[in-house]
Amino acid sequence: MADIEKKKRMLIVIKSVVKRQRGSFSLEKLKDEMNSKLKHRNFVNDLENKREIGEFINKMKSEKKLFKYHEEDTKYFYVH
């Protein structure tokens, strides 16, 4: 039960970082900001943080919430 609550809190923190994004951004910059925010909120397990961030970003890509204009672009945009 505690793991589910912890994961929910992690996702809330991760979503807040994405929702604040304006304009284009690289995935590395986004991942760094998410990881930094999680550490600031006392989620200090780096491996777990990276796994959750990776899963969240993959889910957003599959749901077309993150997109890039051209396949060769390195910058993404967030679709609200």
N, C-alpha and C positions, 0 to 999 in steps of 0.2 A: 504494500500500500504506500509506503513512504517513497519507493522508487517512482511510482506513477506521479505522485505529487511533485517530486523533484523534477521529473521530466517536463511536467506542465509548466513549472516555474521557469525552467530553462528555455522552453519554447516561447514563453511570453517575453523574456529578455531578448531572445534572438529576433523575434518579430518586431520589437520596438526599434531595433537597429535598422532593419530593412525599411520600415515605414517612414523613417526620418530621411532616407536617401532622396536626394534631388539630383536630377541630371544623370549623366553616365558615370559608371564606376566599374572598376575591375573586380573580379571575384576575389583576388588576393586581398585587396583593400577591404572588401566587405567581410571576408573571413577574419582578418586581423581585428577589425572593429568589434565583431561579434565576440571573438575570444577575449578581447580586452574587457568588454562589458560584462561577460560572464565571470571573469576573474574578479572584477570590481564588486560583483554581487556574491562573492564567496563560493563560486563554483570553480574550485582550484584544480580539479582533475583534468589535466590538459588533454589526455587521450580521449576521455569521455566527451569533453567539450568539442574536440575536432570531429568526433564521430557524429554527434548530434548536429553540428553545423553542416557537415557534409550531407547528411540525410535530408536536412531542411532545404538546402540549396538544390539538391537533386529533385526533390518534390516540387519546388517552385518552378524549376525548368520544365518538368513534365506537365505542370498545370499552366504553362505559358505565362507565368507571372514575371519571370525574368526573360528578357529577350534581347537580341542584338539585331541591328538592321541588316547586316551582311554576315555571312558565315565566317569570313576572315577577320571580322572585328574582334577586338579584345575587350571592349567596353560593353557593359550590359545596362539595361534600363529596367526599372521596376514598374509594372503595370498595377495600378491600384484597383 
